[in-house]
Amino acid sequence: MRNKRGNSSLNKIVPSKNNANSFLHSVAYIKTFPKRKNSNSHQYFDNSNFLPKSKRSQVTIFIIYALIIVVVIAIIFLLRIRSNPIIQVIDENNPQGSIETCTRQAVDEALERITVNGGDITPGYALPYRNDNIVYICYSADFYKPCSYQRPLLVEHIEREITDYITPKIEDCFEKLKFRLQESSTSVDETLGVEVLTNLFPKHIEIKINKHFQIVRGEPTISFENFKIDLVHPIYDFADIAREIGNQQAKYCYFDSLGYMILNPSFDINETINGNYDKVYVLTERATNHKYQFAVRSCPLPAGF
């Protein structure tokens, strides 16, 4: 009884030959995997063979190169836009659209100069201020005396400035359009010169171009007599505010910017004192961020006051 029980217990502890081979094979298989750090078991699933480190590195490098290329292309595109902001598009198949596009670009150029200079394309006597030459809307050369209004008809003055600036550019646009049409074996009948009229209204600008331009391309003949272009811009509103500021400065040597903004919240008025005598006003339309700046010298005080 004792031997049988001993043999029985021995059989349970000592594996058979077949079981021993299976056990050794399992141990050998487990030992092929290195033990991970901070791991309590030798057995784990190693997925490093699914994506080798070399391939993962190649994918990362490829993504970095792609991002660099995209950034470089974006920078080049932005630099080209800044260096060439005005690109004239002349399309012989759409003559009216070509003249309209050309006119809009010319007006934008004129407005950019007028709003920075205070109302003039090329300022004469002006205040040097932050790399700009700003025209005086109201000016006094004598101490303690109110200023004299320099632009009593500011709206009409800006209209003339725009017209004088864009007329030669529109004429050039017609010449380029005529050349394109003649290159495509199309005859053009036109009157000499261009008559341009600029009208400023609240919130927008109207440009009228009077010119006979006939395109003969088989049948029917295409004729243009008048071109009319409308542009959205607050230059009229800026001129109206500047006129009010000039009038108040000429009467009282003072303008209540805060009170005006309360009554007209669409516009922001920033007043900066430059030196002892000059004030620079920067008007901003809040909705579009369009700006207009000009200078005023009224009731100047001597140095030391």
C-alpha positions as MATLAB code, in Angstrom:
seq = 'MRNKRGNSSLNKIVPSKNNANSFLHSVAYIKTFPKRKNSNSHQYFDNSNFLPKSKRSQVTIFIIYALIIVVVIAIIFLLRIRSNPIIQVIDENNPQGSIETCTRQAVDEALERITVNGGDITPGYALPYRNDNIVYICYSADFYKPCSYQRPLLVEHIEREITDYITPKIEDCFEKLKFRLQESSTSVDETLGVEVLTNLFPKHIEIKINKHFQIVRGEPTISFENFKIDLVHPIYDFADIAREIGNQQAKYCYFDSLGYMILNPSFDINETINGNYDKVYVLTERATNHKYQFAVRSCPLPAGF';
ca = [
       0.000    0.000    0.000;
       2.750    2.395    0.878;
       4.742    1.604   -2.293;
       1.722    1.930   -4.516;
       0.866    5.273   -3.009;
       4.503    6.346   -3.365;
       4.633    5.238   -6.968;
       1.344    6.959   -7.643;
       2.635   10.219   -6.209;
       5.880    9.857   -8.127;
       4.000    9.399  -11.383;
       2.165   12.672  -10.795;
       5.358   14.630  -10.132;
       7.752   13.169  -12.718;
       6.566   13.735  -16.289;
       6.674   11.042  -18.863;
       9.149   11.097  -21.715;
       6.629   12.609  -24.129;
       5.504   15.184  -21.613;
       9.124   16.115  -20.879;
       9.865   16.800  -24.558;
       6.779   18.983  -24.835;
       7.736   20.861  -21.696;
      11.300   21.514  -22.887;
      10.021   22.686  -26.280;
       7.709   25.211  -24.593;
      10.523   26.505  -22.399;
      12.796   26.928  -25.431;
      10.039   28.831  -27.288;
       9.458   31.204  -24.387;
      13.182   31.914  -23.973;
      13.403   33.203  -27.536;
      11.582   36.336  -26.349;
      13.656   38.713  -24.179;
      12.188   39.859  -20.931;
      10.803   43.408  -20.959;
      11.825   45.894  -18.371;
       9.356   46.361  -15.553;
       7.615   43.151  -16.519;
       6.752   40.308  -14.111;
       6.449   37.656  -16.791;
       8.684   36.202  -19.465;
       5.720   35.661  -21.754;
       4.394   38.569  -23.814;
       3.409   39.307  -27.376;
       6.149   41.128  -29.299;
       4.701   43.224  -32.171;
       7.980   44.805  -33.241;
       8.148   42.553  -36.267;
       4.973   44.063  -37.730;
       6.561   47.521  -38.322;
      10.387   47.571  -38.107;
      12.052   50.653  -36.673;
      13.718   51.438  -40.028;
      10.358   51.641  -41.819;
       8.828   53.741  -39.065;
      11.744   56.156  -39.366;
      11.258   56.361  -43.136;
       7.567   57.220  -42.708;
       8.401   59.945  -40.180;
      11.042   61.482  -42.468;
       8.625   61.404  -45.399;
       5.971   63.277  -43.385;
       8.515   65.917  -42.294;
       9.691   66.456  -45.890;
       6.081   66.803  -47.076;
       5.335   69.441  -44.428;
       8.487   71.382  -45.338;
       7.519   71.398  -49.029;
       4.000   72.633  -48.242;
       5.338   75.449  -46.022;
       7.898   76.549  -48.643;
       5.249   76.648  -51.391;
       2.919   78.693  -49.161;
       5.690   81.203  -48.355;
       6.614   81.608  -52.035;
       2.947   82.131  -52.950;
       2.472   84.822  -50.270;
       5.680   86.626  -51.282;
       4.584   86.692  -54.928;
       1.209   88.147  -53.944;
       2.853   90.883  -51.859;
       5.400   91.786  -54.526;
       2.779   91.786  -57.312;
      -0.527   92.758  -55.693;
      -2.006   94.096  -58.947;
      -2.276   91.666  -61.844;
      -4.093   92.979  -64.895;
      -6.281   90.376  -66.541;
      -7.158   91.109  -70.158;
      -9.581   88.630  -71.717;
     -10.570   89.231  -75.330;
     -13.560   86.938  -74.879;
     -14.956   89.111  -72.069;
     -14.057   92.730  -72.894;
     -16.445   94.341  -70.445;
     -15.230   92.117  -67.598;
     -11.621   92.936  -68.495;
     -12.219   96.693  -68.335;
     -14.108   96.336  -65.055;
     -11.316   94.289  -63.459;
      -8.689   96.734  -64.671;
     -10.667   99.711  -63.369;
     -11.160   98.138  -59.945;
      -7.439   97.520  -59.621;
      -6.647  101.119  -60.572;
      -9.182  102.484  -58.066;
      -7.764  100.256  -55.311;
      -4.308  101.681  -56.006;
      -5.628  105.236  -55.843;
      -7.516  104.603  -52.596;
      -4.482  103.037  -50.964;
      -2.511  106.243  -51.544;
      -5.340  108.624  -50.695;
      -6.214  106.979  -47.377;
      -2.584  106.923  -46.248;
      -1.729  110.467  -47.392;
      -4.872  112.142  -46.061;
      -6.685  112.850  -49.323;
      -3.973  113.370  -51.947;
      -2.347  110.960  -54.368;
       0.896  112.965  -54.097;
       0.871  115.152  -50.969;
       2.387  118.615  -51.077;
       2.921  120.317  -47.730;
       2.428  117.464  -45.301;
       3.369  116.116  -41.887;
       6.035  113.370  -41.831;
       4.607  110.669  -39.588;
       5.733  107.028  -39.295;
       7.216  106.857  -42.808;
       4.132  108.560  -44.287;
       3.497  112.119  -45.442;
       0.072  113.121  -44.148;
      -1.843  116.114  -45.508;
      -3.194  118.761  -43.130;
      -6.982  119.012  -43.318;
      -6.886  122.096  -41.095;
      -3.731  124.146  -40.417;
      -2.598  127.146  -38.363;
       0.914  128.584  -38.425;
       0.314  131.040  -35.553;
       0.308  130.233  -31.863;
      -3.065  130.214  -30.093;
      -5.007  130.736  -33.341;
      -7.551  128.236  -34.717;
      -6.702  126.488  -37.925;
      -7.933  127.335  -41.413;
      -9.759  124.556  -43.209;
      -7.555  123.398  -46.092;
     -10.034  121.109  -47.855;
     -13.491  122.767  -47.837;
     -14.607  120.440  -50.656;
     -12.831  117.277  -49.559;
     -15.243  114.849  -51.244;
     -14.955  116.627  -54.607;
     -11.179  116.816  -54.199;
     -10.902  113.060  -53.652;
     -13.144  112.411  -56.659;
     -10.766  114.442  -58.855;
      -7.722  112.699  -57.394;
      -9.178  109.273  -58.203;
     -10.223  110.332  -61.723;
      -6.821  111.814  -62.563;
      -5.048  108.690  -61.318;
      -7.170  106.000  -62.984;
      -7.809  107.656  -66.393;
      -4.393  106.856  -67.967;
      -4.508  103.352  -66.510;
      -7.950  102.703  -68.033;
      -6.719  104.008  -71.383;
      -3.844  101.538  -71.149;
      -6.333   98.743  -70.420;
      -8.278   99.561  -73.588;
      -5.058   99.553  -75.609;
      -4.105   96.134  -74.281;
      -7.583   94.790  -74.968;
      -7.479   96.159  -78.519;
      -4.078   94.521  -79.085;
      -5.360   91.157  -77.845;
      -8.415   91.347  -80.076;
      -6.371   92.239  -83.137;
      -4.056   89.313  -82.425;
      -7.081   87.028  -82.733;
      -8.035   88.557  -86.129;
     -10.788   90.699  -84.634;
     -11.410   94.238  -85.864;
     -11.935   97.062  -83.367;
     -13.623  100.408  -83.947;
     -13.200  102.926  -81.130;
     -13.202  106.606  -80.289;
      -9.975  108.235  -79.176;
      -9.462  108.899  -75.509;
     -11.475  107.920  -72.455;
     -13.836  110.062  -70.400;
     -13.895  109.002  -66.744;
     -16.166  110.301  -63.994;
     -15.852  109.411  -60.298;
     -18.723  109.842  -57.841;
     -18.438  109.159  -54.114;
     -21.463  108.030  -52.142;
     -21.922  106.698  -48.612;
     -20.343  103.245  -48.455;
     -19.564  102.988  -52.185;
     -17.860  104.532  -55.217;
     -19.277  104.840  -58.726;
     -16.994  104.972  -61.758;
     -18.433  105.900  -65.166;
     -16.400  105.369  -68.340;
     -17.629  106.976  -71.537;
     -16.037  105.440  -74.630;
     -17.287  103.908  -77.866;
     -15.703  100.502  -78.336;
     -16.969   98.227  -81.113;
     -15.799   94.666  -81.710;
     -16.299   93.278  -85.211;
     -16.102   89.508  -85.087;
     -18.446   88.288  -87.798;
     -22.074   88.614  -86.863;
     -23.321   90.117  -84.620;
     -21.122   93.134  -83.872;
     -20.519   93.844  -80.179;
     -20.618   97.518  -79.125;
     -19.923   99.232  -75.822;
     -20.731  102.865  -75.210;
     -20.654  103.298  -71.450;
     -19.060  101.315  -68.674;
     -20.238  101.654  -65.077;
     -18.430  100.097  -62.115;
     -19.540  100.206  -58.467;
     -17.091   99.553  -55.643;
     -17.807   99.177  -51.928;
     -15.605  101.506  -49.862;
     -16.207  104.019  -47.012;
     -14.034  106.809  -48.469;
     -17.051  109.162  -48.647;
     -17.818  108.482  -44.972;
     -14.158  109.068  -44.057;
     -14.172  112.402  -45.892;
     -17.383  113.403  -44.144;
     -15.915  112.647  -40.688;
     -12.667  114.441  -41.563;
     -14.654  117.483  -42.686;
     -16.536  117.524  -39.371;
     -13.290  117.246  -37.391;
     -11.744  120.077  -39.427;
     -14.752  122.329  -38.889;
     -14.775  121.706  -35.114;
     -11.042  122.325  -34.852;
     -11.379  125.549  -36.864;
     -14.123  126.828  -34.494;
     -13.175  125.476  -31.077;
      -9.633  124.050  -31.395;
     -11.145  120.805  -30.143;
     -13.058  117.769  -31.322;
     -14.932  115.330  -29.063;
     -13.895  111.967  -30.541;
     -15.573  109.906  -27.833;
     -18.912  111.665  -28.213;
     -18.818  111.225  -31.976;
     -18.083  107.487  -31.672;
     -21.004  107.060  -29.260;
     -23.332  108.555  -31.876;
     -21.586  106.723  -34.759;
     -20.425  103.328  -33.444;
     -19.544  102.047  -36.932;
     -16.322  104.064  -36.881;
     -13.346  104.300  -34.545;
     -11.421  107.577  -34.179;
      -7.882  107.461  -32.827;
      -6.258  110.820  -32.010;
      -2.481  111.033  -31.541;
      -0.526  114.148  -30.588;
       2.651  114.416  -32.615;
       5.159  116.849  -31.137;
       3.879  120.103  -29.631;
       1.563  121.243  -32.382;
       0.191  118.468  -34.573;
      -2.589  115.930  -34.151;
      -2.934  112.832  -36.313;
      -6.401  111.329  -36.684;
      -6.804  107.718  -37.826;
     -10.350  106.740  -38.800;
     -11.278  103.058  -38.978;
     -14.451  101.437  -40.217;
     -14.976   98.655  -37.701;
     -16.755   96.237  -40.061;
     -14.096   96.255  -42.807;
     -10.996   97.638  -41.010;
     -10.568  100.239  -43.781;
      -8.525  103.195  -42.513;
      -8.047  106.855  -43.345;
      -5.572  109.217  -41.696;
      -4.976  112.975  -41.823;
      -3.321  115.732  -39.785;
      -4.588  118.849  -37.988;
      -2.699  121.796  -36.456;
      -5.047  124.097  -34.547;
      -4.323  126.588  -31.733;
      -0.700  125.456  -31.407;
       1.029  126.286  -28.154;
       4.631  127.435  -27.801;
       7.208  125.054  -26.459;
       6.994  124.691  -22.682;
       3.203  124.874  -22.399;
];
